[in-house]
Amino acid sequence: MAHESRRVHHAPLPFATSARSTLGIEWELQLIDRDCLDLRQCASEILRSVGGDPHIHGEMMLNTVELVSGARRTVAQCVEDIALAFDRLLPTTDPLHVELASAGTHPFADPLVQKVTDAERYARLVDRTRLWGHQMLIFGTHVHVGIEDRDKVLPILSALLTRTAHLQCLSASSPFWAGQDTGYADNRAMMFQQLPTAGAPHQLDTWEALEAYAGDMVHTGVIEDFTEVRWDVRPSPRLGTIEVRSCDAATNLTELAGIAALTQCLVEDFSRRLDRGERLDVLPPWYVDENKWRSARYGMDAILIIDSAGQEELATDTVSRMLTELAPVAEDLGCLAELEGVRATLEAGASYQRQMTATKAAGGSKDAAVRLMLTELRAGRPLLPDEIRALCSEEG
């Protein structure tokens, strides 16, 4: 019983006021050399040129810029912010012969030659994590959803873990690592969880338990503040949101909007259930961990555990049902068109599948996967298999 009487190290986490189900999107983009299709380490030059644009941020690696929407009511407004920020980047990137594209990883870049942004928090992370810190050549999509009542945050977070793996399957876009076929749909997930405090979140019952966790982590030197907790789904007390971080970077705006809409609808649906006095289903931690691995390994072909009773279902079947069930919520939130955009992924396959199709059509060349990423970003949507094969034929 000694553990019950120990002193708890409490770190206050005041939760900001946030309008219900408002939205913010963060999208990490790769800086790609137009000629060799490898990554370029020129984020500092680009950020200096855009001059403190609030929608264009730096990231850990100098091969990355992040586009960030404002806090908006609709997915369409967020995507407009990001599209306009993208357009503002082009006068800087074009003269550098740099193209913008994204996916969870770059198909052939060498992780060990990438440069880290000159910032104390990143230097501290790399110094602590050594080889794994240098391996963080990964790119993600993060979606924030506003929560109007702090007491809802942890129940909704736990409920989201029943569907986080489905978001991971839809967004999986990292089958390659350093030029190798990993056999995983989402190798980014496997890499990122090597960092301290990354991976599936702890499912805590009370806000006080979260503050005790944060206090212990600060006291023992694991983190300096709560922003260094890098869970797949985490509260963001400073913004008054839940942040879903489990998704690979989208290759195009249609899929970016679809992931954001599905996330927003799930949060609002769970919030309405709480308002009705319902108890939200919660998966045991070992189910959450297993689902994460299955989605990373098998992607759209994953059979996932969908409830606390241990029932299983093919991920795409669950997603199709979710789109129907969440349609009324999406209509209320003004994101029905964007939610329906998820069907484009179901039709075309997830990005990892499309990249594999391109590579196969090009005789194994990973350049084809990069060219596909560039083409999909310009098209604003995922390409169908026949379109991918035609693209590779033209370039061949």
N, C-alpha and C positions, 0 to 999 in steps of 0.2 A: 504493500500500500504506500510505500515511500514516494512513488512517483506522483501520487495524488496531492501530496503536501508540498511539493517543490514549488519554488517561486516561479510564476509565469512572467515572462518578459513581454510586456504589453506594448504594442506599437499602434497608436491611434490611426485609423484609416477613415477619416471623414469622407462621406460619400456625397459628391456634388449633386446639386439639383439638375435634373435632366428631364426633358419632356418625353413622355412615353413613346416608345418605338420610333423615335427619331434615329437617324442613321448617319454613319460615317464610313468611308471606304478608304483603305490604304492599299496601293498597288505597286509592287516593286518591279522595276524595269531593268533589263540588262542593257549595257552599253556595248554594242557590237561593231567591230571594225567592218566597214563596208566591203573591203577587199578580201580579207582572209577569213572573215566570219568568226574570229575569235573575240574574246572579251577585251575591252579597252579600259585602262585604269585612269580615266579622265574626269571623274565625277567632280573633283575640286574645281577644275577649270570651268565646267558647265555651271556649277552652283554659283561661282563668282559672277559669271556672265548674266545669269537670270536675276541676280541682285536681291536675294531675300524674298523671293516669291513664296507666299504662305502655303501654296498648294504643291510646291516642289521641294523635297527634302533630300538630304544625304542619308546614307545608311552605313552599316558597318564596313562594307567593302567599297573600294573606289571604282569598281565596275558597275555600280548600282546607283540609280536615282529612284526615289519613291514619290509617286503622285498621290496626293491626299485631298479628299473632298472636304468641304465644310460640313458642319452638323446640319443635316437637311431632313425634311419630312418624307421625301420620296427617293426611291432608287434613281429615278430619272434625273432628279436634281443633282445627286451625287455624281452620276456618270457624266453629266454636262460639265461639272467642275473639273473632272479628270480629263475629259476630252479637250477642254479649253487649255488646261495646263500642258497637255501633250503638245498642242499646237504652238504654245509659247516656247517650248523647248527647241523646236525645229530650226529657228534661225541660228541657234548656237551649235546644235549637233551637225547640221548639214555641212558647214565649212570644215568641220573636223573629220569628215568622212565617217561619221558614226551613225549607225542605225539603232532604233529603239525597238526592242521586242521583249518577250518574256516567256517563261515557263518555270517550273519548279527548280530545274537545274539547266545549265548550259550543256549541250550534248557532248562536247569534247574538250572543253577548257580544263587546264591543269589547275587543280585547287591549290597546289603548293607554291605557285608563283604569283598568286593574287595579293594585292596590297590592301592593308587595312587603313581605314580613315584615321587621321591623326586626332584622336579624341581620348581623353583619359578613361572613360568607361569601357571603350573597346580595347584599349591597350591592357587594361586590368583583366578583362575577360580572356584575351589571348594568352597573357602571361600565366594565368591560372590554369587554363585548359590545354595549353601547349598544342600537341598535334591535332586534337579534335577542334580546338579553336581555329586553327589554320584551315580546317576542312570545311568551314561554314560557307561554302560556295552555293548558297541556296536562296531561293526567291519565293516570296509568299504573297497571298492576298489576306488582308485582315479586315474584318467587318465589325464595327461597333454598333450596338443597338442600345438606345436609351432606356433606362429603367426608372420609373417615377417613384418607387418605394424601395428603400434599401432592404427591407425584409423579404422582398421577392428575389433578390439577386441570387442567393445561394440555391434556393429551390429550382429556379430556372436554369442555373448553371448545371446542376445535376441532371435535370431533365434533358438538356441539350445533348448530354453525353449518350443518350439513347439514339441520337441521329447524327452525331458528329462524324462518325465513320462514313455515313452516306455522302456528306459534303466532301469528305476526303476522296471518296471514289470518283465523284463527279469532276473534281478539280485535278485529279492525279495527272501530273505532266512532267514527271522526272524519272523516266525509265533508264536514262544513261548517266554514267558517272565517269568523268575523265576519259571519255571515248569508249567505255565498256558498257555492254548491255548488262544491267544488274539483275535482270529477272524480276524486278519489282516495278509496279506501276508508279509508286510514290517513294522513291529512294530518299527524297528530301526529309520525309518523316523519320526515317531511320537515322539520318545524319543528325537532325536537329535535337533529337532526344538524348544525344550524348552530352549535351550541355547541362550543367547543374541547374536545377529548378525547371528544366524543360520537360515536355512530355505531358501525359494525362494529369489533370488537376486532382488535388486532394478534394474529396467530397466532404465538406465541413457543414455542420448543422446550424451554427450560429455565427453572426458577425464577430462576436467576441472570440470565438475559436479561430477565426481568420486573423484577427488582430494578435492573438497569442502566437499563432504560427509565424506571422510576420515579425513579431518581437523576438521570438527565439532565433529566427534566421538572421536578423540584424545583430543580435547579441553575440552569436557564434561566428560572425564574419562571413556568412554565406552570401549575403546581399548587403547593399548599403541602403536600399529603399525598395519599396514594393514593385516598382517598375522593372526590377531585375528578376522578378518571377515570370518565367516565360512559358507558362502552361499553354496547352492547346486551346483551352477556353479559360479566360480569367476575368475577374472583376477589374474594372478600371475606375477606382474610386475618384481620381482626379477629374474624370470626365463624366462620371455618373452613368457608366455604361457597362454592359457585358461585351467583351471582345472575343470574337471567334478567330483563332489564329492557325487552325489546323489545315487550311487549304493551300495547296500549291498556287503559285502565281498563274493567273489566267493568261491565255495567249491572245485574247480578243475581248472587245467590249461586250458582246452578246453574252458570253459565258461569265464575265465579271459581273454583269448586271444580274444574271440568273442566280449565281451563288449568293449575291447580296440580298436578292429578293427572297430566296428560300430561307436564309438566315433570319431576316426581319420577320417573315411570316411565322417561323417556328417560335421565335421569342414572343411575339404577340399572342399566338395561340396558347402557349403555356401560361402567359400572363392572364388571359381570359379564364382559363381553367382554374387558376388560383382565385380569381375574383368570384367564381362560382362555388368556391369551397372544396374543390376537388384536390385529391392528393395525387401529386405527379409521380409517375413511375420512375424508379431509379435503378440503374444497373449496378450489380456488385462490381467493385474495382477490377476484379479479374476478367469480367466480361468486357469491360471498357478496354482493357489492355489487349485482350484477344481480338476485339473488333478492329482496333487500330492496326494491329499487325496484319490481319486478313485484308483490310482495305489497302494497306501499303503493298502487300504482296500481289493480290489478285485484282485490285481495282474494280472495274465494273462487273467482273465475274465472281466477286466475293459473295459468299453466303454469310450473312451477318446475324448476330444475336439481336433481336429487336425488342425484347422486354425482359423484365426481371424473372419471368417464369422460364427463360431460356429458349423461347421459340426462335426459330431461324428462318430466314427468307433471303432469296437472291436480292442483292442491293438494288438492281434496276426495277424489280417488281415493287419494292417498298417505295422507291422514289416516284414511280408512276402513280401509286396510290396517294402519296403525300401531295402531289400536284393537284389531284382532284379534291382531296379533303381540305387543302389550304386555300383553294380558289376564292371562297367567300372572304377569308381574311385578307387575301391579296387585293381583292376588289375594294375593301374598306381602306386599305393602306395606299391605294393608287399604284400598285406594282403588279397588276395581273399580267400585263404584256411582258414584263421582265421575268416573272415567274414562269410563264409559258416558254420563255427562251431556254429553259432547262431542257425542254424537249429537243432542242437542237443538239445538245450533247448526247441525249439518248439515241438520236438518229445517226449522228456522225461518229459516235464513239468518243471517249474521253481523249484528251490531248496525248497521253502516253500511247494510246492505240494508233492515233493518227501519225505520231512521230515514227512509230515502228513501221507503219505502212509506207511512209516516205522513204525511210532508210532501206527497206527491202526493195522498193521500186528502183532505188538508185544503186543497187548492187552492194549495199552495206555502208555507203558513205554517210557519215554523220552530218556532213555539210547539208544534206537534203533536209534533215530535221530542222536545222537553223533557218534554211530558206522557207520552210513551211511556217515556222514561227513568224518570220517577217511578213509573209504573204497573208497569214490570218490576221495579224494586227492591222494591216492596211484594209483588208476586206471587212473587218469588224465582226467576223463570225467564224465558226469552225468550218473547215472544208470537208466535203464528203469524200469517201474513199476514191471514187472515180475521178473527182477533181484533183486529188492528191497525186494519183498516178499520172494524170495528164500533165500536171505541173512538173513532175519529175522527168517526164518524157521530153517536155519542151526544153528543160534546162540541160538534159543529157545530150 
